[in-house]
Amino acid sequence: MSDARFDSDPEQDTRTAGFAERVRANQQKLTAAELKPHYDFIVCGSGSSGSVVARRLAENVEVNVLLLEAGGSDDMPKHHGSRPMAL
């Protein structure tokens, strides 16, 4: 049996706790969102093509579009300084 001891890194623990709190806050915000019981179109994935398709569909005010994205968070420093792309 090993006597290996794993000490926790307080800085990593703080970052992990902060991330967990942001996830909880985001989930509460999403749960509070009023989703419609019916959508005319559901677009899965907001990558380069999904976002264009969803935007074009949403230009029609008579159409209800739901855009689903399961990707990771953009809560990273490298994303905060970038400019949005013009469509």
C-alpha contacts under 8 A as a table, 3 or more apart, distances in Angstrom:
res1	aa1	res2	aa2	distance
8	S	12	Q	7.88
8	S	13	D	7.30
9	D	12	Q	5.26
9	D	13	D	6.12
10	P	13	D	4.93
10	P	14	T	6.15
11	E	14	T	5.15
11	E	15	R	6.34
12	Q	15	R	5.08
12	Q	16	T	6.06
13	D	16	T	5.07
13	D	17	A	6.09
14	T	17	A	5.11
14	T	18	G	6.09
15	R	18	G	5.04
15	R	19	F	6.10
16	T	19	F	5.09
16	T	20	A	6.12
17	A	20	A	5.06
17	A	21	E	6.22
18	G	21	E	5.15
18	G	22	R	6.31
19	F	22	R	5.10
19	F	23	V	6.21
20	A	23	V	5.08
20	A	24	R	6.25
21	E	24	R	5.07
21	E	25	A	6.19
22	R	25	A	5.10
22	R	26	N	6.06
23	V	26	N	5.09
23	V	27	Q	6.12
24	R	27	Q	5.15
24	R	28	Q	6.23
25	A	28	Q	5.16
25	A	29	K	6.23
26	N	29	K	5.06
26	N	30	L	6.17
27	Q	30	L	5.05
27	Q	31	T	6.00
28	Q	31	T	5.05
28	Q	32	A	6.16
29	K	32	A	5.17
29	K	33	A	6.41
30	L	33	A	5.11
31	T	34	E	7.99
36	K	39	Y	6.96
38	H	64	N	7.88
39	Y	42	I	6.68
39	Y	63	V	7.80
39	Y	64	N	5.03
39	Y	65	V	5.79
39	Y	66	L	6.52
40	D	63	V	6.07
40	D	64	N	5.25
40	D	65	V	6.10
41	F	57	L	7.97
41	F	63	V	7.79
41	F	64	N	6.59
41	F	65	V	4.95
41	F	66	L	6.42
42	I	65	V	5.84
42	I	66	L	4.79
42	I	67	L	5.98
42	I	68	L	7.40
43	V	46	S	7.75
43	V	50	G	6.41
43	V	53	V	7.62
43	V	54	A	6.33
43	V	65	V	7.42
43	V	66	L	6.21
43	V	67	L	4.87
43	V	68	L	6.21
44	C	50	G	6.86
44	C	67	L	6.09
44	C	68	L	4.94
44	C	69	E	6.41
45	G	50	G	5.45
45	G	51	S	7.53
45	G	67	L	6.99
45	G	68	L	5.70
45	G	69	E	4.83
45	G	70	A	7.23
46	S	49	S	7.17
46	S	50	G	4.53
46	S	51	S	4.61
46	S	67	L	6.90
46	S	68	L	7.01
46	S	69	E	5.77
47	G	50	G	5.21
47	G	51	S	5.85
48	S	51	S	5.78
48	S	52	V	6.58
49	S	52	V	5.22
49	S	53	V	6.17
50	G	53	V	5.14
50	G	54	A	6.06
51	S	54	A	5.13
51	S	55	R	6.04
51	S	67	L	7.97
52	V	55	R	5.15
52	V	56	R	6.14
52	V	87	L	7.86
53	V	56	R	5.24
53	V	57	L	6.17
54	A	57	L	5.18
54	A	58	A	6.01
54	A	65	V	6.81
54	A	66	L	7.86
54	A	67	L	6.59
55	R	58	A	5.05
55	R	59	E	6.31
56	R	59	E	5.36
56	R	60	N	7.75
57	L	60	N	6.10
57	L	63	V	7.14
57	L	65	V	6.95
58	A	61	V	6.53
58	A	63	V	6.45
58	A	64	N	7.02
58	A	65	V	6.11
60	N	63	V	5.64
61	V	64	N	7.67
73	S	76	M	7.64
74	D	79	H	6.16
75	D	79	H	7.10
75	D	80	H	7.66
76	M	79	H	5.57
76	M	80	H	6.83
77	P	80	H	5.34
77	P	81	G	7.31
78	K	81	G	6.40
78	K	82	S	7.37
79	H	82	S	5.65
